[in-house]
């Protein structure tokens, strides 16, 4: 199953200068840990990429032992990235406060499965289904809740490399609530990124931006693919940061949400 490489990733931060510095990336990754697990962050060493990897291993071991991790499951029948962005935001926005808190505590962990949601609706209760039936979401909930579904379906695999595509703008569903809608760019670093990897990285970014109030109903998001985020002439309010695939003691920005455009 395609899983989220937690817990390093999305965290709100003040717009950093470009190019993105190692310090800015480390701050983003560490702030994410502090936001999700404030009760533990003060006791952890978050001073380097290596230390963050050690913290991640500890979180995984603790969650597995205590069986209290909240897990979201996405069943993908047909993948269209702009639609997936829109529906991911809709799913996160509809969560109840307790579900939001539990998912954030588990670093918005998500599993992707291949299947046709239309053929599964009578057997499984989904919490959100795309308007065209191409994708469906369940959870977030304890892993046991979706164990049967996860045993039935195979992992959604899309190992081909992400290509730089024309920008696409989507509108987040729903009526604006506490603020006027905004327009942000959602930038994804395409070099060396597989489609499966993009789902993992962008999912964390979108989900946590919704939970932090940076994405709301009525907002417009322009999905932009770029070779690397360091080449984007923009300011970011949130980054998705994880271990550099080629340099494990360094961090890399895989996706970012800009200030209002």
Secondary structure, 3 states (H helix, E strand, C coil): CEECCCCCCCEECCCCCCCCCHHHHHHHHHHHHHHHCHHHHCCCCCCCHHHHHHHHHHHHHHHHHHCCCEEEEEEECCCCHHHHHHHHHHHHHCCCHHHHHHHHHCCCCEEEEECCHHHHCCCCCCCEECCCCCEEEEEEEEHHHHHHHHHHCEECCCCCECCCCCCEEEECCCCCCCCCCCEEEEEEECCCCEHHHHHHHHHHHHHHHHHCCCCCCCCEEEEEEECCHHHCCCCEEEEEEEECCCCCCCEEEEEEEEEEC
